Amino acid sequence: MPRVLDGAAIATAIKQEVADEVKKLAAQGIRPGLAAVLVGHEPASEIYVRSKVQTCAELGLFSDLITPPDTVTTEEMFDLVNSLNTRDDIDGILIQLPLPAQVDAKFLLDSVLPEKDVDGFHPVNAGRLQAGRPALAPCTPAGVIQILRRSQIPIAGKHAVVVGRSDIVGKPVAMLLLHENATVTICHSKTQNLGEVTRQADILVAAIGRPGFIMPEMVKPGATLIDVGINRISTREQFDRFFKGNEKREAAFLKRGSVIVGDIDPAAFELSSAYTPVPGGVGLLTIAMLMSNTVRAAKMRRGI
């Protein structure tokens, strides 16, 4: 019977560690601060950012939610980021994506000071991560490593295959696995004979953004499966492909008109020794690691 890797329990443990660290810093007169910039009124982004602000409050961090209108220009956003760069009460700057079409997102992300880049997207932090130097790592990849470590799943010497090469997940998670002494293969949409490669994986990380892309025949029995994907499916055909006969998911589908599935076909989980469910797996670590990065940034900025 495969082990379910409980993202909720691991996220809770990390948040408690963050809260304890915040108390220690408070004794030194330091309160880590996070600025969240949310442009416009995209409902999913609003919910996500407000949950981050709420988590800050729960853990004792200071937060500042800034909400420019969706007519904002690149120049106005640049001025805003510069003002946050100079604020001593702000240790981390989060710019919620996507941004409106008229705003140059890459330029703005690069304008955040690397030491305040708690998303780990800045080229300087990407370079430090590649070089194995202290850096703020992207939250989701860092969460993947925490799941493996805290679940006592061996990484060193194992063959890890990462499916997906995005700058946000695929590349950084491959680098973090390499730093944990795994042998790492990165695959993507142009990889030939993909199934032959994925079947060699002791640890298979799926981050390609396609529902149920990794099918059972692509998985080595006994592998650890880490599913980073979050895909919403809304047709009966898609639902029946992944969840036919699943009464709990059926009820959710009928109620909401959609359900979430990862990048790994749920049928493949039965072949694994351990796996992260969707939902309830990697996604829950993202906010926890954002809080951890904010505290880390506060300490690094002060030489602690």
Secondary structure, DSSP 4 states (H G I P E B T S, - for coil): -PEE--HHHHHHHHHHHHHHHHHHHHTTT---EEEEE--S--HHHHHHHHHHHHHHHHHT-EEEEE---TT--HHHHHHHHHHHHH-TT--EEEEPSPPPTTS-HHHHHHHS-GGG-TT--SHHHHHHHHHT-S----HHHHHHHHHHHHTT---TT-EEEEE---TTTHHHHHHHHHHTT-EEEEE-TT-TTHHHHHTT-SEEEE-S--TT-B-GGGS-TT-EEEE---EEE-SHHHHHHHHTT-HHHHHHHHHHS-EEE-SB-GGGGGGSSEE--SSSSTHHHHHHHHHHHHHHHHHHHTT-
